[in-house]
Structures are given as structure tokens and as C-alpha cells.
Amino acid sequence: MDISLLPRFLQVELTYACNSKCSFCYNPTHLGKLDEDVIFRVLREVNSYKLPHVQLIGGEVSILPNLPKYLQTLSDTRWRSVVTNGRRYREDIQGLVDEIYLSLHGNSEVHEELTSEPGSFLDIESSIKKYVDWGIDVNSDTVLTKYNFDQIYSLSKYAQDIGMKRLFLNIFQPEGIGSARRDFSPTFYQIKSAIDQMLEAKEVLGFDVIFGTSTPLCLDKRLLENDLNFKCGVGDWFASINPQGEFRICNHSKKSYGNILDVPLNKIWHSKSIDDSYRNVDLTGTLCEGCPAFKLCRGGCRISTDGTYRTDPIVVRDSLLVLSSSELKSLLQ
């Protein structure tokens, strides 16, 4: 396993509070009181490492009055981005952020059904147009569910028409608040339909549509043939920090490997506890054991809420439908 010296992409969760009620949310709660002193201490510590990319995420970061100051604290970070639901436009962060990800989840009807907020589609549309006018990269951070799988092409066209740079498609995983909505999970064939539309958007529109979360390569041969796969960076080059400074290797997981206010980030990142509980390839489930594509996809989404290693639930659920080892081997030759 090729481990970077430090995380190349670090997400910092500033808050779990949110002005939407997305039922698919992987956060543990939409509540929580912000401790400004702790947040600034965490960001100063993160800034000291001069990481390639730090992303501020929530909850919802746009509701935080001190968001510009948080970004200013990351002055030595090479690339700063934020993720927002777009319901509140923040003109005061212009010049402080290099990239913005907005949570666009379908047409107006589906988007507002998933976010449980009437009028939220018009809000995000207005914010997207204003952020695009800044001249920075503005992307769609879209959760793929069984309710929007058939809208990926039309959503890509809309994103392109409104000036967005690319669309990241994240397959829904029932974690956190979303664990109560397992019915949101797209089926095997719905995921394949989404891939059909991703390829159509690339070929017809010339628009960049890619997976933004780990995707098991055994789901569809086109993931390899068309370079659509996304290799999960968890434990390799990606990590997450919660509002209290607790270091986790994935924001889907609640397991902390230490607090960066007490232990240096680099020491946590290279700790034996992470090596033993996550980077050890012997933890691979039997469904992925011996797979010729394992080094490329690492088995998909492989971290559970409690931090234990797992085989991607999609592979477990659809083990009789995925590509065989021999099929994958022929694709890799």
C-alpha cells in the first residue's frame, strides 16, 4: 500500500448543525454547539502542515458567521475548498476559497424531496450562478440514490449549462442519519443505469462526470474500460477531522485514532493502530480475497460506522451479479 507522507486531502468538519434535513446524511446528527476556540486551534494545527488540500465541510458551513476567518486561518494550505448545500450564498469568502462543491441531488422535485426543504432548489441554483461568476471551480457533489439514478444525464446537462466544472457522483451508503433510510440505496442495475448516463454525458456533452466515492470495480467492466473508477483514498491519502479535532480515516466512521490537539497529525497518520486495524490487507473479506483488481479499488467502501474493516455492502448484497475474478483479470491484461 502506497501511503503518502501526510494526508494529501484532509476534510475538517466544522459543525454538524445544518439548515437542511437531508434524510441520506452520513453525519451522526444535525445538532451540536460550536466551540470557536477549539475550531481555531484545530485549523491552526492543520495549517502548520501546509497540506495540499483542506476541505471545510459540515453539517453546513455556510451558516457559520466566522467562515471567512476559518479560511484565512488556512493561509498556508495550498488548496482550500468548501462543501455547501447552497441554501445560503456567502459572498464574504470570495478570494479565500479555490473550489466550491454544492450538493445538487436531482431536478427540483427530487432535490427538495431528498433535502426535505421546499424552495431549496431555487436557492442552490441562485448560489451556483453567483459562485460560477467568481471564476473558480464549482462542482456538483451528488448523492446517487434509487430516487435520482435516472436523472444523471439531465443533471449533468443542467450542471454544464449553469457553468459548473464537473459532477461528482457518490453512491449512497446508509451511515449516520442515513442509516435509517436503507431504502435509498440504489440497486445493482440502477448503478449500471447511472454509468450509462455518465458515459453519455461524457460523449455527448463533453462534461466531466466521475465517481467521487469508492466504487468496486467488479460492479461494471466499464469502470475500468472508461476510467470511471474512483480509488478510495482512506488511509492512503485521505483523512477526516471532526469539530473537536478527533482524527478519523474516514468521515463515515466515528472511530478516533487520536486528537491532533494532543498528538501530532503525522504521528497519528503513521500510527500502528491505523496500520493494524485498516491498512493490513489480511483484513480483506473473503469476497475480495484474491481479486486481481483489489490493488486498484481496495474493495470499494470498506469502513463501517464503528471504524471496523468491511467488504463494500454493495458487493456483499450483489455478490452473484458482480464480475468474476477471471473477467476482471482479462480486463486488466
C-alpha positions, 0 to 999 in steps of 0.5 A, spaced: 500 500 500 502 506 497 501 511 503 503 518 502 507 522 507 501 526 510 494 526 508 494 529 501 486 531 502 484 532 509 476 534 510 475 538 517 468 538 519 466 544 522 459 543 525 454 538 524 448 543 525 445 544 518 439 548 515 437 542 511 434 535 513 437 531 508 434 524 510 441 520 506 446 524 511 452 520 513 453 525 519 451 522 526 446 528 527 444 535 525 445 538 532 451 540 536 454 547 539 460 550 536 466 551 540 470 557 536 476 556 540 477 549 539 475 550 531 481 555 531 486 551 534 484 545 530 485 549 523 491 552 526 494 545 527 492 543 520 495 549 517 502 548 520 502 542 515 501 546 509 497 540 506 495 540 499 488 540 500 483 542 506 476 541 505 471 545 510 465 541 510 459 540 515 453 539 517 453 546 513 458 551 513 455 556 510 451 558 516 457 559 520 458 567 521 466 566 522 467 562 515 471 567 512 476 567 518 476 559 518 479 560 511 484 565 512 486 561 518 488 556 512 493 561 509 498 556 508 494 550 505 495 550 498 488 548 496 482 550 500 475 548 498 468 548 501 462 543 501 455 547 501 448 545 500 447 552 497 441 554 501 445 560 503 450 564 498 456 567 502 459 572 498 464 574 504 469 568 502 470 570 495 478 570 494 479 565 500 476 559 497 479 555 490 473 550 489 466 550 491 462 543 491 454 544 492 450 538 493 445 538 487 441 531 488 436 531 482 431 536 478 427 540 483 422 535 485 427 530 487 432 535 490 427 538 495 424 531 496 431 528 498 433 535 502 426 535 505 426 543 504 421 546 499 424 552 495 431 549 496 432 548 489 431 555 487 436 557 492 442 552 490 441 554 483 441 562 485 448 560 489 451 556 483 450 562 478 453 567 483 459 562 485 460 560 477 461 568 476 467 568 481 471 564 476 473 558 480 471 551 480 464 549 482 462 542 482 456 538 483 457 533 489 451 528 488 448 523 492 446 517 487 440 514 490 434 509 487 430 516 487 435 520 482 439 514 478 435 516 472 436 523 472 444 523 471 444 525 464 439 531 465 443 533 471 449 533 468 446 537 462 443 542 467 450 542 471 454 544 464 449 549 462 449 553 469 457 553 468 459 548 473 466 544 472 464 537 473 459 532 477 461 528 482 457 522 483 457 518 490 453 512 491 449 512 497 451 508 503 446 508 509 451 511 515 449 516 520 442 519 519 442 515 513 442 509 516 435 509 517 433 510 510 436 503 507 431 504 502 435 509 498 440 505 496 440 504 489 440 497 486 445 493 482 442 495 475 440 502 477 448 503 478 449 500 471 443 505 469 447 511 472 454 509 468 450 509 462 448 516 463 455 518 465 458 515 459 453 519 455 454 525 458 461 524 457 460 523 449 455 527 448 456 533 452 463 533 453 462 534 461 466 531 466 462 526 470 466 521 475 465 517 481 467 521 487 466 515 492 469 508 492 466 504 487 468 496 486 470 495 480 467 488 479 460 492 479 461 494 471 467 492 466 466 499 464 469 502 470 475 500 468 474 500 460 472 508 461 476 510 467 470 511 471 473 508 477 474 512 483 480 509 488 478 510 495 483 514 498 482 512 506 488 511 509 492 512 503 491 519 502 485 521 505 483 523 512 477 526 516 477 531 522 471 532 526 469 539 530 473 537 536 479 535 532 478 527 533 482 524 527 478 519 523 480 515 516 474 516 514 468 521 515 463 515 515 466 512 521 466 515 528 472 511 530 478 516 533 485 514 532 487 520 536 486 528 537 491 532 533 490 537 539 494 532 543 498 528 538 501 530 532 497 529 525 503 525 522 504 521 528 497 519 528 497 518 520 503 513 521 500 510 527 500 502 528 493 502 530 491 505 523 496 500 520 493 494 524 486 495 524 485 498 516 491 498 512 493 490 513 490 487 507 489 480 511 483 484 513 480 483 506 473 479 506 473 473 503 469 476 497 475 480 495 480 475 497 484 474 491 481 479 486 486 481 481 483 488 481 483 489 489 490 493 488 486 498 484 479 499 488 481 496 495 474 493 495 470 499 494 467 502 501 470 498 506 469 502 513 463 501 517 460 506 522 464 503 528 471 504 524 471 496 523 474 493 516 468 491 511 467 488 504 463 494 500 455 492 502 454 493 495 458 487 493 456 483 499 448 484 497 450 483 489 455 478 490 452 473 484 451 479 479 458 482 480 464 480 475 468 474 476 475 474 478 477 471 471 473 477 467 476 482 471 483 479 470 482 479 462 480 486 463 486 488 466 491 484 461 
